[in-house]
Amino acid sequence: MSTSPENETHEQLKTAFAVYIKECERFEQQGVKISAQRARQALNEMKRLIIQRRQELQEKKLQT
């Protein structure tokens, strides 16, 4: 079963959010500095994916 690009973006966004939560909690609770960097990277990835996903939703809305 192949996934549509929209579903792929959605899944990537969920994964990036999970990474952000994990790394942010690790930094806040344990003080692991590299986790702060990873959390910021996940936020940047989420930003890119949010823009992409918003565009996908808009295009789909206009087609219906």
Biopython code that builds the backbone (N, CA, C, O; Angstrom):
import numpy as np
from Bio.PDB.StructureBuilder import StructureBuilder

atoms = [
    (1, "MET", "N", (0.840, -1.182, 0.000)),
    (1, "MET", "CA", (0.000, 0.000, 0.000)),
    (1, "MET", "C", (0.885, 1.245, 0.000)),
    (1, "MET", "O", (1.692, 1.423, 0.913)),
    (2, "SER", "N", (0.752, 2.086, -0.979)),
    (2, "SER", "CA", (1.547, 3.302, -1.027)),
    (2, "SER", "C", (0.786, 4.433, -0.339)),
    (2, "SER", "O", (-0.444, 4.465, -0.323)),
    (3, "THR", "N", (1.553, 5.351, 0.224)),
    (3, "THR", "CA", (0.929, 6.480, 0.891)),
    (3, "THR", "C", (0.952, 7.681, -0.034)),
    (3, "THR", "O", (1.876, 7.850, -0.830)),
    (4, "SER", "N", (-0.072, 8.511, 0.078)),
    (4, "SER", "CA", (-0.108, 9.723, -0.725)),
    (4, "SER", "C", (0.882, 10.732, -0.143)),
    (4, "SER", "O", (1.252, 10.642, 1.027)),
    (5, "PRO", "N", (1.303, 11.681, -0.957)),
    (5, "PRO", "CA", (2.233, 12.705, -0.444)),
    (5, "PRO", "C", (1.657, 13.457, 0.757)),
    (5, "PRO", "O", (2.394, 13.845, 1.664)),
    (6, "GLU", "N", (0.324, 13.662, 0.759)),
    (6, "GLU", "CA", (-0.309, 14.362, 1.865)),
    (6, "GLU", "C", (-0.160, 13.563, 3.157)),
    (6, "GLU", "O", (0.178, 14.116, 4.204)),
    (7, "ASN", "N", (-0.415, 12.263, 3.073)),
    (7, "ASN", "CA", (-0.279, 11.422, 4.261)),
    (7, "ASN", "C", (1.170, 11.349, 4.704)),
    (7, "ASN", "O", (1.454, 11.308, 5.902)),
    (8, "GLU", "N", (2.087, 11.333, 3.750)),
    (8, "GLU", "CA", (3.509, 11.288, 4.085)),
    (8, "GLU", "C", (3.920, 12.545, 4.849)),
    (8, "GLU", "O", (4.637, 12.459, 5.846)),
    (9, "THR", "N", (3.476, 13.699, 4.391)),
    (9, "THR", "CA", (3.775, 14.955, 5.075)),
    (9, "THR", "C", (3.192, 14.940, 6.480)),
    (9, "THR", "O", (3.844, 15.357, 7.437)),
    (10, "HIS", "N", (1.975, 14.463, 6.597)),
    (10, "HIS", "CA", (1.308, 14.376, 7.908)),
    (10, "HIS", "C", (2.108, 13.489, 8.859)),
    (10, "HIS", "O", (2.316, 13.848, 10.018)),
    (11, "GLU", "N", (2.549, 12.350, 8.379)),
    (11, "GLU", "CA", (3.326, 11.426, 9.210)),
    (11, "GLU", "C", (4.685, 12.026, 9.585)),
    (11, "GLU", "O", (5.145, 11.860, 10.714)),
    (12, "GLN", "N", (5.316, 12.711, 8.656)),
    (12, "GLN", "CA", (6.602, 13.354, 8.938)),
    (12, "GLN", "C", (6.428, 14.436, 10.008)),
    (12, "GLN", "O", (7.284, 14.609, 10.875)),
    (13, "LEU", "N", (5.323, 15.148, 9.932)),
    (13, "LEU", "CA", (5.033, 16.183, 10.914)),
    (13, "LEU", "C", (4.828, 15.572, 12.304)),
    (13, "LEU", "O", (5.317, 16.108, 13.299)),
    (14, "LYS", "N", (4.112, 14.464, 12.368)),
    (14, "LYS", "CA", (3.913, 13.775, 13.647)),
    (14, "LYS", "C", (5.241, 13.276, 14.211)),
    (14, "LYS", "O", (5.482, 13.371, 15.414)),
    (15, "THR", "N", (6.090, 12.750, 13.353)),
    (15, "THR", "CA", (7.395, 12.252, 13.789)),
    (15, "THR", "C", (8.268, 13.395, 14.308)),
    (15, "THR", "O", (8.912, 13.267, 15.349)),
    (16, "ALA", "N", (8.288, 14.501, 13.585)),
    (16, "ALA", "CA", (9.087, 15.658, 14.008)),
    (16, "ALA", "C", (8.593, 16.183, 15.358)),
    (16, "ALA", "O", (9.399, 16.578, 16.200)),
    (17, "PHE", "N", (7.287, 16.189, 15.564)),
    (17, "PHE", "CA", (6.736, 16.644, 16.834)),
    (17, "PHE", "C", (7.141, 15.705, 17.969)),
    (17, "PHE", "O", (7.471, 16.158, 19.065)),
    (18, "ALA", "N", (7.115, 14.406, 17.706)),
    (18, "ALA", "CA", (7.513, 13.433, 18.721)),
    (18, "ALA", "C", (8.987, 13.613, 19.090)),
    (18, "ALA", "O", (9.351, 13.521, 20.263)),
    (19, "VAL", "N", (9.829, 13.869, 18.096)),
    (19, "VAL", "CA", (11.251, 14.106, 18.353)),
    (19, "VAL", "C", (11.413, 15.368, 19.193)),
    (19, "VAL", "O", (12.191, 15.390, 20.147)),
    (20, "TYR", "N", (10.677, 16.415, 18.837)),
    (20, "TYR", "CA", (10.753, 17.665, 19.596)),
    (20, "TYR", "C", (10.384, 17.435, 21.062)),
    (20, "TYR", "O", (11.107, 17.871, 21.957)),
    (21, "ILE", "N", (9.272, 16.758, 21.309)),
    (21, "ILE", "CA", (8.826, 16.510, 22.677)),
    (21, "ILE", "C", (9.882, 15.720, 23.457)),
    (21, "ILE", "O", (10.228, 16.072, 24.585)),
    (22, "LYS", "N", (10.380, 14.660, 22.846)),
    (22, "LYS", "CA", (11.376, 13.811, 23.512)),
    (22, "LYS", "C", (12.636, 14.597, 23.862)),
    (22, "LYS", "O", (13.119, 14.544, 24.994)),
    (23, "GLU", "N", (13.157, 15.319, 22.887)),
    (23, "GLU", "CA", (14.412, 16.040, 23.097)),
    (23, "GLU", "C", (14.234, 17.233, 24.038)),
    (23, "GLU", "O", (15.117, 17.521, 24.846)),
    (24, "CYS", "N", (13.120, 17.913, 23.941)),
    (24, "CYS", "CA", (12.868, 19.052, 24.813)),
    (24, "CYS", "C", (12.750, 18.590, 26.270)),
    (24, "CYS", "O", (13.320, 19.206, 27.170)),
    (25, "GLU", "N", (12.018, 17.517, 26.488)),
    (25, "GLU", "CA", (11.894, 16.982, 27.848)),
    (25, "GLU", "C", (13.242, 16.498, 28.381)),
    (25, "GLU", "O", (13.557, 16.684, 29.557)),
    (26, "ARG", "N", (14.018, 15.889, 27.523)),
    (26, "ARG", "CA", (15.345, 15.415, 27.934)),
    (26, "ARG", "C", (16.237, 16.588, 28.342)),
    (26, "ARG", "O", (16.970, 16.507, 29.328)),
    (27, "PHE", "N", (16.167, 17.671, 27.578)),
    (27, "PHE", "CA", (16.945, 18.866, 27.911)),
    (27, "PHE", "C", (16.445, 19.493, 29.210)),
    (27, "PHE", "O", (17.242, 19.815, 30.091)),
    (28, "GLU", "N", (15.131, 19.666, 29.332)),
    (28, "GLU", "CA", (14.557, 20.310, 30.511)),
    (28, "GLU", "C", (14.783, 19.493, 31.782)),
    (28, "GLU", "O", (15.084, 20.058, 32.834)),
    (29, "GLN", "N", (14.643, 18.185, 31.695)),
    (29, "GLN", "CA", (14.714, 17.345, 32.884)),
    (29, "GLN", "C", (16.125, 16.903, 33.236)),
    (29, "GLN", "O", (16.471, 16.789, 34.411)),
    (30, "GLN", "N", (16.947, 16.652, 32.207)),
    (30, "GLN", "CA", (18.274, 16.098, 32.464)),
    (30, "GLN", "C", (19.404, 17.073, 32.146)),
    (30, "GLN", "O", (20.559, 16.829, 32.496)),
    (31, "GLY", "N", (19.068, 18.174, 31.483)),
    (31, "GLY", "CA", (20.083, 19.160, 31.153)),
    (31, "GLY", "C", (21.030, 18.749, 30.043)),
    (31, "GLY", "O", (22.143, 19.268, 29.958)),
    (32, "VAL", "N", (20.605, 17.817, 29.182)),
    (32, "VAL", "CA", (21.443, 17.350, 28.081)),
    (32, "VAL", "C", (21.440, 18.425, 26.984)),
    (32, "VAL", "O", (20.432, 18.634, 26.309)),
    (33, "LYS", "N", (22.566, 19.091, 26.822)),
    (33, "LYS", "CA", (22.628, 20.247, 25.921)),
    (33, "LYS", "C", (22.395, 19.884, 24.453)),
    (33, "LYS", "O", (21.777, 20.661, 23.726)),
    (34, "ILE", "N", (22.870, 18.734, 24.007)),
    (34, "ILE", "CA", (22.667, 18.340, 22.608)),
    (34, "ILE", "C", (21.175, 18.163, 22.319)),
    (34, "ILE", "O", (20.738, 18.320, 21.179)),
    (35, "SER", "N", (20.402, 17.839, 23.342)),
    (35, "SER", "CA", (18.963, 17.685, 23.152)),
    (35, "SER", "C", (18.298, 19.014, 22.819)),
    (35, "SER", "O", (17.313, 19.048, 22.081)),
    (36, "ALA", "N", (18.829, 20.109, 23.359)),
    (36, "ALA", "CA", (18.292, 21.429, 23.018)),
    (36, "ALA", "C", (18.494, 21.696, 21.525)),
    (36, "ALA", "O", (17.599, 22.216, 20.859)),
    (37, "GLN", "N", (19.661, 21.342, 21.005)),
    (37, "GLN", "CA", (19.934, 21.519, 19.578)),
    (37, "GLN", "C", (18.999, 20.647, 18.745)),
    (37, "GLN", "O", (18.455, 21.105, 17.740)),
    (38, "ARG", "N", (18.811, 19.406, 19.150)),
    (38, "ARG", "CA", (17.919, 18.506, 18.416)),
    (38, "ARG", "C", (16.479, 18.995, 18.465)),
    (38, "ARG", "O", (15.748, 18.869, 17.483)),
    (39, "ALA", "N", (16.068, 19.547, 19.592)),
    (39, "ALA", "CA", (14.709, 20.092, 19.706)),
    (39, "ALA", "C", (14.531, 21.264, 18.747)),
    (39, "ALA", "O", (13.495, 21.380, 18.092)),
    (40, "ARG", "N", (15.526, 22.122, 18.665)),
    (40, "ARG", "CA", (15.456, 23.256, 17.731)),
    (40, "ARG", "C", (15.429, 22.778, 16.283)),
    (40, "ARG", "O", (14.709, 23.337, 15.455)),
    (41, "GLN", "N", (16.208, 21.748, 15.978)),
    (41, "GLN", "CA", (16.192, 21.194, 14.623)),
    (41, "GLN", "C", (14.817, 20.623, 14.295)),
    (41, "GLN", "O", (14.321, 20.794, 13.181)),
    (42, "ALA", "N", (14.208, 19.955, 15.251)),
    (42, "ALA", "CA", (12.867, 19.400, 15.040)),
    (42, "ALA", "C", (11.870, 20.522, 14.815)),
    (42, "ALA", "O", (10.974, 20.388, 13.981)),
    (43, "LEU", "N", (12.005, 21.624, 15.538)),
    (43, "LEU", "CA", (11.108, 22.767, 15.332)),
    (43, "LEU", "C", (11.272, 23.351, 13.924)),
    (43, "LEU", "O", (10.288, 23.711, 13.278)),
    (44, "ASN", "N", (12.509, 23.441, 13.460)),
    (44, "ASN", "CA", (12.739, 23.935, 12.096)),
    (44, "ASN", "C", (12.123, 22.997, 11.060)),
    (44, "ASN", "O", (11.541, 23.449, 10.074)),
    (45, "GLU", "N", (12.252, 21.713, 11.284)),
    (45, "GLU", "CA", (11.663, 20.728, 10.379)),
    (45, "GLU", "C", (10.141, 20.841, 10.408)),
    (45, "GLU", "O", (9.487, 20.758, 9.369)),
    (46, "MET", "N", (9.584, 21.030, 11.594)),
    (46, "MET", "CA", (8.132, 21.192, 11.711)),
    (46, "MET", "C", (7.675, 22.434, 10.955)),
    (46, "MET", "O", (6.640, 22.409, 10.290)),
    (47, "LYS", "N", (8.425, 23.499, 11.052)),
    (47, "LYS", "CA", (8.078, 24.738, 10.346)),
    (47, "LYS", "C", (7.972, 24.480, 8.843)),
    (47, "LYS", "O", (7.011, 24.892, 8.194)),
    (48, "ARG", "N", (8.978, 23.793, 8.308)),
    (48, "ARG", "CA", (8.977, 23.480, 6.878)),
    (48, "ARG", "C", (7.782, 22.596, 6.519)),
    (48, "ARG", "O", (7.103, 22.835, 5.520)),
    (49, "LEU", "N", (7.532, 21.579, 7.335)),
    (49, "LEU", "CA", (6.438, 20.646, 7.064)),
    (49, "LEU", "C", (5.071, 21.303, 7.220)),
    (49, "LEU", "O", (4.141, 20.979, 6.481)),
    (50, "ILE", "N", (4.940, 22.217, 8.170)),
    (50, "ILE", "CA", (3.670, 22.923, 8.363)),
    (50, "ILE", "C", (3.324, 23.738, 7.127)),
    (50, "ILE", "O", (2.180, 23.732, 6.674)),
    (51, "ILE", "N", (4.300, 24.431, 6.589)),
    (51, "ILE", "CA", (4.073, 25.221, 5.376)),
    (51, "ILE", "C", (3.663, 24.309, 4.221)),
    (51, "ILE", "O", (2.725, 24.607, 3.481)),
    (52, "GLN", "N", (4.376, 23.201, 4.080)),
    (52, "GLN", "CA", (4.069, 22.245, 3.012)),
    (52, "GLN", "C", (2.670, 21.654, 3.189)),
    (52, "GLN", "O", (1.902, 21.571, 2.230)),
    (53, "ARG", "N", (2.343, 21.244, 4.412)),
    (53, "ARG", "CA", (1.046, 20.617, 4.675)),
    (53, "ARG", "C", (-0.092, 21.609, 4.469)),
    (53, "ARG", "O", (-1.146, 21.248, 3.946)),
    (54, "ARG", "N", (0.118, 22.855, 4.877)),
    (54, "ARG", "CA", (-0.899, 23.884, 4.679)),
    (54, "ARG", "C", (-1.193, 24.067, 3.192)),
    (54, "ARG", "O", (-2.348, 24.204, 2.789)),
    (55, "GLN", "N", (-0.146, 24.067, 2.391)),
    (55, "GLN", "CA", (-0.308, 24.196, 0.949)),
    (55, "GLN", "C", (-1.069, 22.996, 0.381)),
    (55, "GLN", "O", (-1.944, 23.165, -0.468)),
    (56, "GLU", "N", (-0.744, 21.796, 0.841)),
    (56, "GLU", "CA", (-1.449, 20.597, 0.379)),
    (56, "GLU", "C", (-2.932, 20.667, 0.708)),
    (56, "GLU", "O", (-3.778, 20.334, -0.121)),
    (57, "LEU", "N", (-3.238, 21.098, 1.915)),
    (57, "LEU", "CA", (-4.644, 21.198, 2.320)),
    (57, "LEU", "C", (-5.386, 22.248, 1.497)),
    (57, "LEU", "O", (-6.531, 22.044, 1.095)),
    (58, "GLN", "N", (-4.724, 23.361, 1.258)),
    (58, "GLN", "CA", (-5.341, 24.427, 0.459)),
    (58, "GLN", "C", (-5.627, 23.937, -0.956)),
    (58, "GLN", "O", (-6.710, 24.177, -1.489)),
    (59, "GLU", "N", (-4.668, 23.256, -1.564)),
    (59, "GLU", "CA", (-4.868, 22.732, -2.919)),
    (59, "GLU", "C", (-6.007, 21.725, -2.962)),
    (59, "GLU", "O", (-6.820, 21.736, -3.887)),
    (60, "LYS", "N", (-6.063, 20.861, -1.967)),
    (60, "LYS", "CA", (-7.125, 19.859, -1.915)),
    (60, "LYS", "C", (-8.493, 20.520, -1.737)),
    (60, "LYS", "O", (-9.481, 20.089, -2.333)),
    (61, "LYS", "N", (-8.541, 21.560, -0.920)),
    (61, "LYS", "CA", (-9.784, 22.298, -0.709)),
    (61, "LYS", "C", (-10.269, 22.932, -2.009)),
    (61, "LYS", "O", (-11.461, 22.908, -2.312)),
    (62, "LEU", "N", (-9.350, 23.490, -2.762)),
    (62, "LEU", "CA", (-9.709, 24.164, -4.009)),
    (62, "LEU", "C", (-10.166, 23.177, -5.088)),
    (62, "LEU", "O", (-10.915, 23.551, -5.991)),
    (63, "GLN", "N", (-9.719, 21.922, -4.998)),
    (63, "GLN", "CA", (-10.109, 20.905, -5.977)),
    (63, "GLN", "C", (-11.506, 20.361, -5.714)),
    (63, "GLN", "O", (-12.135, 19.811, -6.618)),
    (64, "THR", "N", (-11.991, 20.505, -4.508)),
    (64, "THR", "CA", (-13.304, 19.937, -4.168)),
    (64, "THR", "C", (-14.394, 20.971, -4.240)),
    (64, "THR", "O", (-15.558, 20.660, -3.985)),
]
sb = StructureBuilder()
sb.init_structure("model")
sb.init_model(0)
sb.init_chain("A")
sb.init_seg("    ")
for serial, (resi, resn, name, xyz) in enumerate(atoms, 1):
    if name == "N":
        sb.init_residue(resn, " ", resi, " ")
    sb.init_atom(name, np.array(xyz, "f"), 0.0, 1.0, " ", f" {name:<3s}", serial, name[0])
structure = sb.get_structure()
